[in-house]
């Protein structure tokens, strides 16, 4: 009888331990939760509905900036480069690249640098941020190189140097903003999907309370 009672008491405890183990496996990792909280604190959505709107808005802006960059490059470099004297510009000191290739390399560097810097910040990875900083400085050097040659070497006139650096700066800026918007949209989409699948909420409680109070204030008075 004693042995039978012990076996009956051990069965529920085993089931409880198995249920707790399953809950631990299904629980979100502290790393993911911290990353979601970092994204929310930086972008500051008020509620889940605003997260959805921010995803759509940033995705739309990313596409608009991306096509604007392509059209600017097509008109100002691909079609109008000869009239602006791009073929007469000296090759870059890094890689011996001509100006046409620079207009392709600089936006590529800006794109990769933006992704690395954003992911390094959100994940807290020093090496990723370090690589992003290196690429960002390299892109900046290539953008300012025509102005530097004008100032230090004197092999470019002012108008040519300003035109060359200006176009590179516009292309790099548009690519940077488009990439930043797209990465933010992807991160917000990940946060929204994670909160729905894991059934957790990483939005600040105070902000949620203020939103709820705001909706309550908008309610019509009772007659």
BAVEX-581686 format. One record per residue (C-alpha): residue number from 1; residue in one letter; chain; x, y, z. Coordinates in steps of 0.02 Angstrom, whole numbers. Layout:
BEGIN
atom k NUM	r A	c A	px X	py Y	pz Z
...
// end
This chain:
BEGIN
atom k 1	r X	c A	px 0	py 0	pz 0
atom k 2	r X	c A	px 139	py 120	pz 39
atom k 3	r X	c A	px 226	py 85	pz -125
atom k 4	r X	c A	px 65	py 111	pz -220
atom k 5	r X	c A	px 33	py 279	pz -134
atom k 6	r X	c A	px 210	py 337	pz -176
atom k 7	r X	c A	px 187	py 294	pz -359
atom k 8	r X	c A	px 23	py 390	pz -364
atom k 9	r X	c A	px 106	py 542	pz -287
atom k 10	r X	c A	px 255	py 536	pz -407
atom k 11	r X	c A	px 147	py 530	pz -564
atom k 12	r X	c A	px 72	py 706	pz -547
atom k 13	r X	c A	px 241	py 779	pz -501
atom k 14	r X	c A	px 318	py 704	pz -659
atom k 15	r X	c A	px 179	py 780	pz -764
atom k 16	r X	c A	px 207	py 950	pz -683
atom k 17	r X	c A	px 394	py 944	pz -720
atom k 18	r X	c A	px 361	py 896	pz -901
atom k 19	r X	c A	px 238	py 1041	pz -920
atom k 20	r X	c A	px 363	py 1163	pz -846
atom k 21	r X	c A	px 499	py 1100	pz -964
atom k 22	r X	c A	px 383	py 1125	pz -1112
atom k 23	r X	c A	px 344	py 1302	pz -1055
atom k 24	r X	c A	px 531	py 1340	pz -1043
atom k 25	r X	c A	px 560	py 1276	pz -1220
atom k 26	r X	c A	px 416	py 1381	pz -1289
atom k 27	r X	c A	px 465	py 1538	pz -1193
atom k 28	r X	c A	px 551	py 1676	pz -1292
atom k 29	r X	c A	px 736	py 1691	pz -1262
atom k 30	r X	c A	px 800	py 1839	pz -1162
atom k 31	r X	c A	px 907	py 1889	pz -1312
atom k 32	r X	c A	px 755	py 1905	pz -1427
atom k 33	r X	c A	px 654	py 1998	pz -1296
atom k 34	r X	c A	px 796	py 2121	pz -1265
atom k 35	r X	c A	px 815	py 2150	pz -1452
atom k 36	r X	c A	px 629	py 2180	pz -1472
atom k 37	r X	c A	px 629	py 2303	pz -1327
atom k 38	r X	c A	px 777	py 2395	pz -1405
atom k 39	r X	c A	px 685	py 2412	pz -1571
atom k 40	r X	c A	px 526	py 2472	pz -1485
atom k 41	r X	c A	px 620	py 2599	pz -1378
atom k 42	r X	c A	px 709	py 2670	pz -1531
atom k 43	r X	c A	px 559	py 2681	pz -1649
atom k 44	r X	c A	px 430	py 2717	pz -1511
atom k 45	r X	c A	px 268	py 2641	pz -1577
atom k 46	r X	c A	px 119	py 2675	pz -1466
atom k 47	r X	c A	px 26	py 2512	pz -1494
atom k 48	r X	c A	px 19	py 2361	pz -1608
atom k 49	r X	c A	px -90	py 2452	pz -1735
atom k 50	r X	c A	px 40	py 2589	pz -1753
atom k 51	r X	c A	px 174	py 2456	pz -1778
atom k 52	r X	c A	px 76	py 2395	pz -1929
atom k 53	r X	c A	px 60	py 2572	pz -1996
atom k 54	r X	c A	px 246	py 2605	pz -1969
atom k 55	r X	c A	px 291	py 2446	pz -2064
atom k 56	r X	c A	px 187	py 2503	pz -2213
atom k 57	r X	c A	px 248	py 2683	pz -2205
atom k 58	r X	c A	px 432	py 2639	pz -2195
atom k 59	r X	c A	px 417	py 2509	pz -2332
atom k 60	r X	c A	px 332	py 2637	pz -2445
atom k 61	r X	c A	px 464	py 2770	pz -2409
atom k 62	r X	c A	px 604	py 2645	pz -2439
atom k 63	r X	c A	px 535	py 2602	pz -2610
atom k 64	r X	c A	px 510	py 2786	pz -2654
atom k 65	r X	c A	px 686	py 2834	pz -2602
atom k 66	r X	c A	px 759	py 2684	pz -2693
atom k 67	r X	c A	px 676	py 2724	pz -2859
atom k 68	r X	c A	px 720	py 2908	pz -2837
atom k 69	r X	c A	px 903	py 2859	pz -2816
atom k 70	r X	c A	px 898	py 2751	pz -2972
atom k 71	r X	c A	px 815	py 2886	pz -3076
atom k 72	r X	c A	px 940	py 3016	pz -3016
atom k 73	r X	c A	px 1085	py 2901	pz -3059
atom k 74	r X	c A	px 1010	py 2862	pz -3229
atom k 75	r X	c A	px 988	py 3046	pz -3276
atom k 76	r X	c A	px 1139	py 3125	pz -3191
atom k 77	r X	c A	px 1268	py 2988	pz -3220
atom k 78	r X	c A	px 1219	py 2859	pz -3348
atom k 79	r X	c A	px 1137	py 2979	pz -3473
atom k 80	r X	c A	px 1215	py 3147	pz -3426
atom k 81	r X	c A	px 1388	py 3094	pz -3372
atom k 82	r X	c A	px 1471	py 3136	pz -3538
atom k 83	r X	c A	px 1400	py 3312	pz -3540
atom k 84	r X	c A	px 1467	py 3339	pz -3364
atom k 85	r X	c A	px 1641	py 3277	pz -3411
atom k 86	r X	c A	px 1643	py 3118	pz -3310
atom k 87	r X	c A	px 1762	py 3034	pz -3432
atom k 88	r X	c A	px 1892	py 3169	pz -3396
atom k 89	r X	c A	px 1887	py 3143	pz -3207
atom k 90	r X	c A	px 2044	py 3060	pz -3136
atom k 91	r X	c A	px 2030	py 2884	pz -3068
atom k 92	r X	c A	px 2008	py 2859	pz -2882
atom k 93	r X	c A	px 2158	py 2837	pz -2772
atom k 94	r X	c A	px 2077	py 2680	pz -2701
atom k 95	r X	c A	px 2056	py 2540	pz -2824
atom k 96	r X	c A	px 2094	py 2649	pz -2976
atom k 97	r X	c A	px 1907	py 2663	pz -3011
atom k 98	r X	c A	px 1837	py 2782	pz -3139
atom k 99	r X	c A	px 1692	py 2896	pz -3093
atom k 100	r X	c A	px 1558	py 2785	pz -3171
atom k 101	r X	c A	px 1613	py 2638	pz -3065
atom k 102	r X	c A	px 1622	py 2749	pz -2912
atom k 103	r X	c A	px 1437	py 2789	pz -2933
atom k 104	r X	c A	px 1405	py 2603	pz -2915
atom k 105	r X	c A	px 1531	py 2564	pz -2778
atom k 106	r X	c A	px 1483	py 2708	pz -2662
atom k 107	r X	c A	px 1297	py 2663	pz -2649
atom k 108	r X	c A	px 1344	py 2480	pz -2623
atom k 109	r X	c A	px 1458	py 2531	pz -2480
atom k 110	r X	c A	px 1322	py 2643	pz -2407
atom k 111	r X	c A	px 1195	py 2501	pz -2417
atom k 112	r X	c A	px 1305	py 2372	pz -2331
atom k 113	r X	c A	px 1368	py 2497	pz -2201
atom k 114	r X	c A	px 1190	py 2548	pz -2155
atom k 115	r X	c A	px 1137	py 2366	pz -2132
atom k 116	r X	c A	px 1290	py 2323	pz -2027
atom k 117	r X	c A	px 1276	py 2478	pz -1917
atom k 118	r X	c A	px 1090	py 2450	pz -1887
atom k 119	r X	c A	px 1108	py 2265	pz -1848
atom k 120	r X	c A	px 1261	py 2295	pz -1741
atom k 121	r X	c A	px 1166	py 2422	pz -1637
atom k 122	r X	c A	px 1011	py 2315	pz -1616
atom k 123	r X	c A	px 1106	py 2154	pz -1578
atom k 124	r X	c A	px 1243	py 2238	pz -1476
atom k 125	r X	c A	px 1382	py 2165	pz -1583
atom k 126	r X	c A	px 1543	py 2265	pz -1584
atom k 127	r X	c A	px 1623	py 2178	pz -1734
atom k 128	r X	c A	px 1471	py 2210	pz -1843
atom k 129	r X	c A	px 1468	py 2393	pz -1795
atom k 130	r X	c A	px 1656	py 2403	pz -1823
atom k 131	r X	c A	px 1640	py 2335	pz -2000
atom k 132	r X	c A	px 1496	py 2453	pz -2035
atom k 133	r X	c A	px 1599	py 2602	pz -1974
atom k 134	r X	c A	px 1745	py 2553	pz -2086
atom k 135	r X	c A	px 1633	py 2543	pz -2240
atom k 136	r X	c A	px 1546	py 2707	pz -2195
atom k 137	r X	c A	px 1712	py 2800	pz -2183
atom k 138	r X	c A	px 1772	py 2722	pz -2346
atom k 139	r X	c A	px 1612	py 2779	pz -2434
atom k 140	r X	c A	px 1633	py 2953	pz -2361
atom k 141	r X	c A	px 1813	py 2961	pz -2423
atom k 142	r X	c A	px 1760	py 2916	pz -2600
atom k 143	r X	c A	px 1622	py 3048	pz -2595
atom k 144	r X	c A	px 1740	py 3186	pz -2537
atom k 145	r X	c A	px 1888	py 3130	pz -2643
atom k 146	r X	c A	px 1853	py 3250	pz -2789
atom k 147	r X	c A	px 1847	py 3397	pz -2667
atom k 148	r X	c A	px 2008	py 3337	pz -2587
atom k 149	r X	c A	px 2095	py 3324	pz -2755
atom k 150	r X	c A	px 2037	py 3500	pz -2797
atom k 151	r X	c A	px 2106	py 3567	pz -2632
atom k 152	r X	c A	px 2267	py 3468	pz -2614
atom k 153	r X	c A	px 2320	py 3419	pz -2789
atom k 154	r X	c A	px 2237	py 3554	pz -2893
atom k 155	r X	c A	px 2198	py 3436	pz -3038
atom k 156	r X	c A	px 2011	py 3476	pz -3034
atom k 157	r X	c A	px 1922	py 3642	pz -3051
atom k 158	r X	c A	px 1793	py 3694	pz -2923
atom k 159	r X	c A	px 1637	py 3663	pz -3028
atom k 160	r X	c A	px 1693	py 3489	pz -3083
atom k 161	r X	c A	px 1739	py 3438	pz -2906
atom k 162	r X	c A	px 1576	py 3503	pz -2833
atom k 163	r X	c A	px 1474	py 3417	pz -2968
atom k 164	r X	c A	px 1563	py 3251	pz -2944
atom k 165	r X	c A	px 1557	py 3250	pz -2754
atom k 166	r X	c A	px 1379	py 3318	pz -2752
atom k 167	r X	c A	px 1310	py 3179	pz -2859
atom k 168	r X	c A	px 1399	py 3046	pz -2757
atom k 169	r X	c A	px 1334	py 3124	pz -2596
atom k 170	r X	c A	px 1154	py 3127	pz -2659
atom k 171	r X	c A	px 1162	py 2946	pz -2717
atom k 172	r X	c A	px 1241	py 2886	pz -2555
atom k 173	r X	c A	px 1116	py 2983	pz -2448
atom k 174	r X	c A	px 965	py 2916	pz -2542
atom k 175	r X	c A	px 1030	py 2738	pz -2530
atom k 176	r X	c A	px 1067	py 2760	pz -2344
atom k 177	r X	c A	px 892	py 2825	pz -2306
atom k 178	r X	c A	px 808	py 2693	pz -2414
atom k 179	r X	c A	px 906	py 2553	pz -2332
atom k 180	r X	c A	px 875	py 2622	pz -2157
atom k 181	r X	c A	px 687	py 2632	pz -2189
atom k 182	r X	c A	px 685	py 2455	pz -2259
atom k 183	r X	c A	px 784	py 2381	pz -2115
atom k 184	r X	c A	px 671	py 2468	pz -1988
atom k 185	r X	c A	px 519	py 2400	pz -2080
atom k 186	r X	c A	px 589	py 2223	pz -2075
atom k 187	r X	c A	px 633	py 2238	pz -1890
atom k 188	r X	c A	px 460	py 2304	pz -1846
atom k 189	r X	c A	px 381	py 2163	pz -1945
atom k 190	r X	c A	px 487	py 2040	pz -1847
atom k 191	r X	c A	px 436	py 2120	pz -1682
atom k 192	r X	c A	px 251	py 2115	pz -1729
atom k 193	r X	c A	px 261	py 1933	pz -1785
atom k 194	r X	c A	px 358	py 1882	pz -1629
atom k 195	r X	c A	px 234	py 1964	pz -1512
atom k 196	r X	c A	px 89	py 1877	pz -1599
atom k 197	r X	c A	px 170	py 1705	pz -1607
atom k 198	r X	c A	px 246	py 1710	pz -1431
atom k 199	r X	c A	px 96	py 1798	pz -1353
atom k 200	r X	c A	px 204	py 1929	pz -1268
atom k 201	r X	c A	px 199	py 2119	pz -1264
atom k 202	r X	c A	px 358	py 2224	pz -1261
atom k 203	r X	c A	px 273	py 2393	pz -1278
atom k 204	r X	c A	px 301	py 2510	pz -1130
atom k 205	r X	c A	px 160	py 2498	pz -1003
atom k 206	r X	c A	px 152	py 2686	pz -973
atom k 207	r X	c A	px 128	py 2720	pz -1158
atom k 208	r X	c A	px -9	py 2591	pz -1170
atom k 209	r X	c A	px -98	py 2666	pz -1019
atom k 210	r X	c A	px -89	py 2840	pz -1095
atom k 211	r X	c A	px -162	py 2776	pz -1257
atom k 212	r X	c A	px -303	py 2689	pz -1164
atom k 213	r X	c A	px -338	py 2848	pz -1064
atom k 214	r X	c A	px -338	py 2949	pz -1224
atom k 215	r X	c A	px -469	py 2835	pz -1301
atom k 216	r X	c A	px -571	py 2847	pz -1142
atom k 217	r X	c A	px -567	py 3037	pz -1148
atom k 218	r X	c A	px -635	py 3033	pz -1325
atom k 219	r X	c A	px -790	py 2938	pz -1271
atom k 220	r X	c A	px -951	py 3042	pz -1277
atom k 221	r X	c A	px -1019	py 3100	pz -1109
atom k 222	r X	c A	px -1165	py 3008	pz -1033
atom k 223	r X	c A	px -1330	py 3098	pz -1044
// end
